[in-house]
Amino acid sequence: MTAAATTGFPENPPVWLPPLLSGLLLGIAFPTYPSVHGEMLAWIALSPLLLSLEHEKRFVFLFRNVFLTMLLFCLISLWWVGIATLPGGILTVIAQSFFLTIPLLIFFVFRQRGGYRFALFSLPFVWTGWEWAYMQQDLSLGWLTLGNTQANLVRMVQYADLTGVWGVSFWLLWFNVLTVLMVKERGNVRKTAVIAFVLALMIAAPLVYSASVFSREEQQNAGPTVKVAIVQPNIDPYDKWKSLDPAETMRLYFRMTGNAVALERPDLVLWPETALPFYILDQQYDGYMISLRHLLAQWNVSLLTGFSDIVFQPPTLASRERGNMRFDQATRKYYETYNASMLLDPEGGAPQIYHKIRLVPFAERVPYMDYFPWLERFTFSLAGIRSWGRGADTTIMQFRNSKGVQVKTANIICYESIFPGLVAQFVRKGAQFLTLVTNDGWYATSYGPYQHAAIGRLRCIENRRSMARCANTGITLFYDRYGRSYAEIPWWERRTLTADISLNSELSWYTRFPDLLPRLSVIVSLCLACYAAFRKTV
């Protein structure tokens, strides 16, 4: 039987056709605008590429085809990064394309040593393990995790509370693998029927699990709530850093917050990422801090806001771990700046501060510059954002609601929402709901902000926590613990939004064991590699 009869492809298809088809399907499957739904394409997107790789014995040509697939995938999914910084956008697309090729390069090695079917059955473990391992290092973007393609299919991915996004990737990969096998076995009616039955079960099982989850919805939503008011100031991100002075910025937030408090009487007010783009905790800005404290006491409301923080250290302490610190001639001290958030309560307690841990590579911080300070010159700086310090630990923030009950929350800053393990760490520490502050105004009217918002749904499902998402120019919204939005401000509108948000203290299976599946995938992949190496020597 010829290769064409086995795979279902013509005898001599253009070599670029399967890679381009897979790249196109992957790109369309990734979240874009809310009205576009191509999620199910991810279930078969890799199949054309995998079929075309069966007989490719030349590593260079295999790499070319795989890289072509991933390059098209990244171009469709991430082109909008170039709106903020063209050099950064180009670097992001090229680097991410390369890193996405790694699992399929391992697939090539496994195929050479153990055969095509062995490589196919290994791929879900290799891919899932690689996605997780890649996300653990500083250079990782991690945005295009395969499971993220399903973020908007909330009726399908409720099982993420067991496996996290890693399980969604794992499920999709097995579906693609079985699709390939069904195509290869299409001349065998019995085997084709068996595989088709398994594929049908793989579609039905998540739906059945989701139905079970939603059947308990009324009981789960009967718990305590807290009222949160979100302020979307709709400030152009470049104006915020370059032309608006602190007084003008504060007046805007005071006016919008005062109106929201008077109308809704919330327990917590949320301002977006770097809402205060100046060092309000530094002594020179004491007047602004005093005014803010006075109004919070008058409103009797807690405030959680993004801001720019600066931390000074005397030379004797800074010399021990200089890192990214700069030297201030006026104070004769070293200092480091942070993308941060803080919670202020109306009683005047000390600010509860969190410093962002996961920083956008090259935009907020160049990877590995702690070890090689000269790398800082490669920063693709946006206005007001350059070489921020990295936070040391997660922080749980606490405030009292109108009934005097203490509530615990966690604040995730922008890009951090794509890291499942980090968000799970906040929840394990006691967060009863999540807040997210971001500034996606850099990306104009592209689907980048919608894509970012969609990924946040998975963090809610994984940890069974509701979320209040506050964006400078949108998308500002509320998610429930099932990842469904129930109140939203459209982008590029200056508005406030108030809603009740449910609290939850129970831990999902995923929150308790966030890295279980990917770690097992790494172990299985290593065992398969050892088997392949042993088989080679036989």
C-alpha positions in Angstrom: 0.0 0.0 0.0 1.4 3.4 -0.9 2.1 6.2 1.6 -0.7 8.2 0.0 -3.2 5.5 0.5 -2.2 5.1 4.2 -2.3 8.8 5.1 -5.1 10.0 2.8 -2.8 12.6 1.2 -2.2 12.9 -2.6 0.9 11.2 -3.9 2.9 14.5 -4.2 1.2 17.2 -2.2 3.0 20.5 -1.9 5.4 20.2 1.0 4.2 23.4 2.5 0.5 22.6 2.4 0.1 20.4 5.6 2.3 22.8 7.7 0.4 25.8 6.6 -2.9 24.1 7.1 -2.0 23.1 10.7 -0.7 26.6 11.4 -3.8 28.2 10.1 -6.1 25.9 12.1 -4.1 26.5 15.3 -4.2 30.3 14.8 -8.0 30.4 14.1 -8.6 28.1 17.2 -6.9 30.6 19.5 -9.2 33.2 21.2 -9.7 36.4 19.3 -12.8 38.5 19.3 -15.8 37.2 21.3 -17.9 36.7 18.1 -15.3 34.4 16.6 -15.4 30.8 17.8 -12.8 28.5 16.2 -12.0 26.6 19.4 -12.9 23.1 18.0 -10.4 23.4 15.2 -7.7 22.8 17.8 -9.0 19.3 18.2 -7.7 18.4 14.7 -5.3 21.2 14.0 -2.1 19.2 14.4 -3.3 16.3 12.4 -2.2 17.5 8.9 1.3 18.3 10.2 1.6 14.9 12.0 0.5 13.0 9.0 3.1 14.8 6.8 5.9 14.0 9.2 5.5 10.2 9.1 8.0 9.7 6.3 10.2 12.8 6.6 13.7 11.4 7.4 15.7 14.7 7.0 15.9 16.7 10.2 16.4 20.0 8.4 13.3 19.6 6.3 11.2 18.4 9.3 12.4 21.4 11.3 11.5 23.7 8.4 7.9 22.3 8.2 7.3 22.4 11.9 8.7 25.9 12.2 6.5 27.0 9.3 3.5 25.7 11.2 4.4 27.4 14.4 5.4 30.7 12.7 2.0 31.0 11.1 0.3 30.0 14.4 2.2 32.8 16.2 1.7 35.4 13.5 -2.1 34.9 13.7 -2.2 34.7 17.5 0.4 37.3 18.5 0.7 39.9 15.7 -0.9 42.5 18.0 2.2 42.6 20.2 3.9 44.6 17.4 1.4 47.4 17.9 3.1 48.3 21.2 6.7 47.5 20.1 7.5 46.3 16.6 11.0 44.9 17.5 9.4 43.2 20.5 6.6 41.8 18.4 9.0 40.4 15.9 11.2 38.9 18.6 8.1 37.4 20.4 6.8 35.7 17.2 10.2 34.3 16.2 11.2 33.1 19.7 7.8 31.6 20.5 7.7 29.8 17.1 11.1 28.2 17.9 10.1 27.1 21.4 6.8 25.6 20.1 8.9 23.4 17.7 10.7 21.6 20.5 8.0 18.9 21.2 7.9 18.0 17.6 11.7 17.8 17.3 11.6 15.3 20.1 8.8 13.6 18.2 11.2 13.2 15.3 13.9 11.6 17.5 11.3 9.2 19.0 10.0 8.3 15.5 13.6 7.6 14.3 14.3 5.3 17.3 10.9 3.8 18.1 8.7 4.2 15.0 5.9 6.5 14.0 3.2 5.1 16.3 5.6 5.1 19.3 6.3 8.8 18.6 2.6 9.5 18.2 1.7 7.9 21.5 4.5 9.7 23.2 3.6 13.2 21.9 0.8 14.1 24.5 3.3 13.4 27.3 6.2 15.2 25.6 4.1 18.2 24.6 2.4 18.7 28.0 5.6 18.2 29.9 7.4 20.7 27.7 4.7 23.3 28.0 5.0 23.2 31.7 8.8 23.1 31.8 9.1 25.9 29.4 6.9 28.1 31.6 9.2 27.6 34.6 12.0 29.7 33.2 12.3 33.5 32.8 12.5 33.5 29.0 9.1 31.9 28.7 6.2 33.7 27.1 3.8 30.8 27.8 0.9 32.6 26.1 0.3 30.0 23.4 -0.3 27.0 25.7 -2.4 24.7 23.6 -5.1 24.4 26.3 -5.6 28.1 26.1 -7.4 27.6 22.8 -10.4 26.3 24.7 -10.6 29.2 27.2 -14.0 30.4 25.9 -15.6 27.0 25.8 -16.7 27.2 29.4 -19.2 24.4 28.9 -16.4 22.1 27.8 -13.4 22.8 30.1 -14.9 22.6 33.6 -12.6 19.6 34.2 -9.7 22.1 34.5 -10.5 22.2 38.2 -9.0 18.7 38.2 -6.1 19.0 35.7 -5.6 22.7 35.0 -4.9 23.9 31.5 -2.3 21.1 31.3 -5.1 18.6 31.2 -6.8 20.5 28.4 -3.6 20.4 26.3 -3.2 16.7 27.1 -6.8 16.0 26.0 -6.4 18.0 22.7 -3.2 16.2 21.8 -4.7 12.8 22.3 -7.6 13.8 20.1 -5.2 14.9 17.4 -3.2 11.7 17.7 -6.3 9.5 17.5 -7.5 11.5 14.5 -4.3 10.7 12.7 -4.6 7.0 13.5 -8.2 7.0 12.2 -7.0 8.5 8.9 -4.3 6.0 8.7 -6.7 3.1 9.4 -9.5 4.3 7.2 -9.3 1.2 5.1 -10.0 -0.9 8.2 -13.7 -0.5 9.1 -13.4 -2.1 12.5 -10.4 -0.1 13.7 -11.9 3.1 12.3 -15.1 2.5 14.1 -13.3 1.8 17.4 -11.3 5.0 17.1 -14.3 7.1 16.1 -16.1 5.7 19.2 -13.2 6.8 21.4 -13.2 10.2 19.8 -16.9 10.6 20.5 -16.3 9.7 24.1 -13.6 12.3 24.3 -16.1 14.9 23.3 -18.9 13.6 25.5 -16.8 13.2 28.7 -16.0 16.9 29.3 -19.6 17.8 28.6 -20.9 15.2 31.1 -18.5 16.5 33.7 -19.5 20.1 33.1 -23.2 19.2 33.4 -22.4 17.6 36.8 -20.6 20.7 37.9 -23.4 23.1 36.9 -26.0 20.9 38.5 -24.5 22.0 41.9 -24.3 25.6 40.9 -27.2 26.9 43.0 -25.8 25.3 46.1 -22.3 26.6 45.5 -23.5 30.1 44.9 -25.4 30.3 48.1 -22.3 31.3 50.1 -21.0 34.8 51.2 -20.4 37.6 48.7 -18.5 40.9 48.7 -19.4 44.0 46.6 -16.6 45.3 44.4 -16.6 48.5 42.3 -14.2 48.6 39.4 -12.9 51.8 37.8 -12.0 51.8 34.1 -10.4 55.3 33.7 -9.8 54.9 29.9 -6.5 56.8 30.0 -4.2 56.5 27.0 -1.2 54.5 28.3 1.3 56.8 26.7 -0.4 59.9 28.0 -0.5 58.4 31.5 3.3 58.1 31.6 4.3 61.1 29.5 1.8 64.0 29.8 -0.6 63.5 32.7 0.7 64.9 36.0 -0.1 63.1 39.3 -2.6 65.8 40.4 -4.7 65.3 37.2 -4.5 61.5 37.5 -5.7 61.6 41.1 -8.6 64.0 40.4 -9.9 61.6 37.8 -9.8 58.6 40.0 -11.2 60.5 43.0 -14.2 61.7 40.9 -15.0 58.3 39.4 -14.6 56.5 42.7 -16.6 59.0 44.6 -19.5 58.6 42.2 -19.3 54.8 42.4 -19.2 54.8 46.2 -22.1 57.2 46.5 -24.3 55.1 44.2 -23.3 51.5 45.1 -21.6 51.5 48.6 -19.0 48.8 47.7 -16.8 47.0 50.1 -13.8 47.3 47.8 -12.8 49.6 45.0 -10.4 48.3 42.3 -8.1 50.6 40.2 -6.1 49.2 37.2 -2.4 48.3 36.8 -0.1 51.2 37.5 -3.1 53.4 38.0 -0.7 55.6 40.0 2.3 55.9 37.7 4.4 57.7 40.3 6.0 56.6 43.6 3.1 57.6 45.9 4.7 55.9 48.9 7.8 58.0 48.5 8.1 61.0 50.8 7.9 63.5 48.0 4.4 62.4 47.2 3.1 62.5 50.8 0.4 65.0 50.0 -1.2 62.7 47.5 -1.1 59.8 49.9 -2.7 61.9 52.7 -5.5 63.0 50.3 -6.1 59.4 49.3 -6.2 58.2 52.9 -8.6 61.0 53.9 -11.1 60.1 51.1 -11.0 56.4 51.8 -11.8 57.1 55.5 -14.6 59.5 54.3 -16.0 56.9 51.9 -15.4 54.0 54.4 -14.2 51.7 51.6 -11.0 49.7 51.0 -9.0 50.4 47.8 -6.8 47.9 45.8 -4.8 49.7 43.1 -1.8 49.1 40.9 1.0 51.6 41.4 4.7 52.1 40.8 6.8 51.3 43.9 10.3 52.3 44.8 12.4 50.6 47.5 15.6 52.2 48.8 18.5 50.3 50.5 21.7 51.7 52.0 24.9 50.7 50.2 25.9 48.3 53.0 22.7 46.1 52.4 22.5 46.7 48.6 26.1 45.5 48.0 25.2 42.0 49.2 22.7 41.6 46.3 23.0 44.4 43.9 20.8 42.7 41.2 18.9 45.3 39.2 19.4 48.2 41.6 20.3 51.7 40.6 22.1 54.4 42.7 20.5 57.6 43.7 23.0 60.5 44.1 20.7 62.6 46.2 20.0 60.0 49.0 23.3 58.1 48.4 21.2 54.9 48.4 20.5 52.1 46.0 17.0 51.6 44.8 14.8 49.3 42.8 11.4 50.0 41.2 8.5 47.6 40.9 5.3 47.1 39.1 3.2 46.7 42.2 -0.3 46.7 43.8 -1.4 47.7 47.3 -4.5 47.5 49.4 -5.4 50.5 51.6 -8.1 50.2 54.2 -10.2 53.1 55.5 -8.9 52.7 59.0 -5.4 53.9 58.0 -3.6 50.6 58.4 -0.2 50.0 56.7 -0.4 49.4 53.0 -0.5 45.7 52.0 1.9 45.6 49.0 2.5 43.0 46.3 5.4 43.2 43.8 4.8 41.6 40.5 6.7 38.3 40.2 6.3 37.3 36.6 7.5 40.1 34.3 7.0 40.3 30.6 10.3 39.3 29.0 12.2 42.2 27.4 9.4 44.6 27.9 9.3 44.8 31.7 12.6 42.9 32.4 15.2 41.2 30.3 15.6 37.5 31.3 18.7 36.6 33.3 19.9 40.2 33.7 20.5 39.4 37.4 23.4 37.3 36.2 24.4 39.4 33.2 23.5 43.1 33.9 24.6 44.2 30.4 21.5 42.4 29.0 19.5 45.4 30.2 20.3 47.2 27.0 18.1 44.8 25.1 14.9 46.0 26.8 12.1 46.9 24.4 10.8 49.6 26.6 7.3 51.0 26.6 6.5 54.4 28.1 7.2 54.2 31.8 8.1 50.5 31.8 11.7 49.4 31.9 13.7 46.9 33.9 11.4 46.6 36.9 12.5 44.6 39.9 11.0 41.1 40.5 8.8 40.4 43.5 9.9 37.8 46.0 6.7 36.2 47.1 2.9 36.0 46.7 0.9 38.3 49.0 -2.6 37.8 50.4 -4.5 41.0 51.0 -7.2 41.4 53.7 -10.0 43.9 54.2 -13.3 44.0 56.1 -16.6 44.1 54.3 -19.6 46.2 55.4 -20.6 43.5 57.9 -17.1 43.6 59.5 -16.2 40.2 58.2 -12.5 39.8 57.1 -12.1 38.9 53.5 -9.0 37.6 51.8 -8.1 38.3 48.2 -5.1 38.1 45.9 -4.1 40.5 43.2 -2.7 39.2 39.9 -0.9 41.8 37.8 -1.5 41.6 34.0 0.7 39.0 32.4 0.8 36.9 35.5 -2.7 35.6 34.7 -1.2 33.2 32.2 0.7 31.3 34.9 -1.5 28.6 36.4 0.8 27.6 39.2 1.3 31.1 40.4 -2.4 31.8 40.6 -2.9 28.5 42.4 -0.3 29.5 44.9 -2.3 32.6 45.8 -5.4 30.5 46.3 -3.6 27.9 48.5 -2.5 30.8 50.7 -6.2 31.7 51.4 -7.5 34.0 48.7 -11.3 33.7 48.6 -11.6 35.5 45.3 -9.2 36.9 42.7 -8.5 40.4 41.4 -6.6 41.2 38.3 -5.3 44.6 37.3 -4.0 45.2 33.8 -3.3 47.8 31.2 -4.0 46.4 27.7 -4.3 49.8 26.1 -1.0 49.4 24.3 -2.8 47.1 21.8 -5.4 49.5 20.4 -8.5 47.8 19.0 -6.8 44.4 18.3 -8.0 41.2 19.8 -5.1 41.1 22.2 -7.1 42.4 25.2 -9.9 39.9 24.5 -7.4 37.1 24.2 -5.8 38.1 27.5 -9.2 38.2 29.2 -10.2 34.8 27.8 -7.1 33.2 29.3 -8.2 34.5 32.7 -11.3 32.4 32.6 -9.2 29.3 33.0 -7.7 30.5 36.3 -11.2 30.9 37.7 -12.2 27.4 36.6 -9.0 25.8 37.8 -9.2 27.3 41.3 -13.0 27.7 41.6 -12.6 31.4 42.4 -14.5 34.4 41.1 -12.5 37.2 39.6 -12.8 41.0 39.4 -10.8 42.1 36.3 -9.9 45.8 36.1 -8.3 47.1 32.9 -7.2 50.7 32.2 -9.0 50.8 28.8 -10.8 47.4 28.9 -11.7 44.6 29.0 -13.1 45.2 32.5 -15.4 42.5 33.8 -16.4 40.0 36.5 -16.0 36.2 36.1 -17.7 33.7 38.4 -16.1 30.5 39.6 -17.0 28.8 36.4 -15.3 31.3 34.2 -18.5 33.0 33.0 -18.6 36.8 32.7 -21.6 38.4 34.2 -20.9 42.1 34.1 -18.6 43.9 31.7 -17.4 47.4 30.5 -16.6 47.6 26.8 -13.1 48.7 26.0 -12.2 52.4 25.5 -15.1 53.6 27.7 -14.6 55.6 30.9 -17.0 53.9 33.3 -17.3 52.2 36.7 -18.8 48.8 37.3 -20.1 47.3 40.5 -21.2 43.8 41.2 -21.3 41.2 44.0 -18.6 38.6 43.8 -18.9 35.2 45.5 -16.3 34.0 48.1 -15.0 30.5 48.3 -12.5 28.9 50.7 -12.6 25.3 49.4 -9.6 24.1 47.4 -10.1 22.3 44.1 -8.1 19.2 43.2 -6.0 21.3 40.8 -5.3 24.0 43.4 -4.0 21.3 45.8 -1.8 19.6 43.1 -1.2 22.2 40.4 1.8 20.5 38.8 0.8 16.9 39.1 -0.2 16.1 35.5 2.7 18.0 33.8 5.3 16.5 36.2 3.9 13.0 35.5 4.2 13.9 31.8 7.8 14.8 32.2 8.5 11.6 34.1 6.7 9.5 31.4 8.6 11.4 28.7 11.9 10.6 30.3 10.9 6.9 30.6 9.9 6.8 27.0 13.2 8.4 26.0 15.1 5.7 28.0 13.0 3.0 26.2 13.7 4.6 22.8 17.4 4.7 23.6 17.4 1.1 24.7 15.4 0.0 21.7 18.0 1.6 19.5 20.7 -0.6 20.9 18.8 -3.8 20.3 
